[in-house]
Amino acid sequence: MASADPADEALAGGAYPSTPAGWHATTQRKIGPFTTHVVWLRPDGSRVEWSSRRHRKGRSRLANRRQSVLWAPRRASWWIGILFAVGSACFLVGPLPGFVELVGSGIDGLVFFIGSIFFTSAATLQWLETLNVDRGPGIPQARFRFASFEPRRIDWWICGVLLVGTVFFNATTFQALQSGLDAQSYDKLVWRPDAAGCVCFLISGYLAYIEVCGDAFWTRRRSLDWKIAAWNLVGCVAFGIAAIASYWAPSEGSVLDLAADNGFTAFGGLCFLIGSALMLPESAAAHTETGDLLVAQALTA
């Protein structure tokens, strides 16, 4: 009788990450039900460190390890950074008063809608990247997947909630574009991020932050993946502030309320743009190492 595929066994049992035969977990960092970091002791006495973000960026079926930082079109994580960067640039430029005066409200609304499409494209690719990551060291994903139900994986929540949030942005920016930016009932839909989308962004951004930190609160980590998560979380907070400010601007509030709305939307776009740019060197680094694994010389303690 043929033996079962280890990836299928791991998926069926809900184990993530899966521990290779003969390895022993010496350290495990968890946030609630989510495992973010593991250190394994191998039979040869060496240690292997696993982290959730590094793993999903370096050990997916959508990965290609032989391309550079600035040009890697065969690597999904490179495209994710590029697509998020373009979408972020749209949300950075769109709220600027000088821009709408230059191009008109119709083109300005189109910029927001295009930005939301790039966000959703990047989020979709990130979702597929995450679903098709190896189940653990030496346990490759058996087949390509488009969907799964794995609520005990923090990256499953990060990418799934983010994707839902981007769809909310698609809906509101398209609705405002169809109705016209001057229509009273949709006047503020493009000038502010969608409130439901902002909630999704905040949840996803915070989960992505603790995925890197392995802790629910502040950390002293200053690694590249921490910087990406931190910039993105600040951007999510800025979008949330812009959404709150929009309820007072412009019909019920002052010029300062409108400036806060637009300013925080643009600042959020800038934060996302920085985080997206940092994803390019992160992508290259993840694929020049052994994927997600940092193998120590030997167990010396």
Secondary structure by P-SEA (a helix, b strand, c coil): cccccaaaaaaaacccccccccccccbbbbccccccbbbbbccccbbbbbbaaaaaaccccccccccccccccccaaaaaaaaaaaaaaaaaaaacaaaaaaccaaaaaaaaaaaaaaaaaaaaaaaaaaaacccccccccccccccccccccaaaaaaaaaaaaaaaaaaaaaaaaaacccccccccccccccaaaaaaaaaaaaaaaaaaaccccccccccaaaaaaaaaaaaaaaaaaaaaaaaaccccccaaaaaaaaaaaaaaaaaaaaaaaaaaaaaaaaaaccccccccccccc
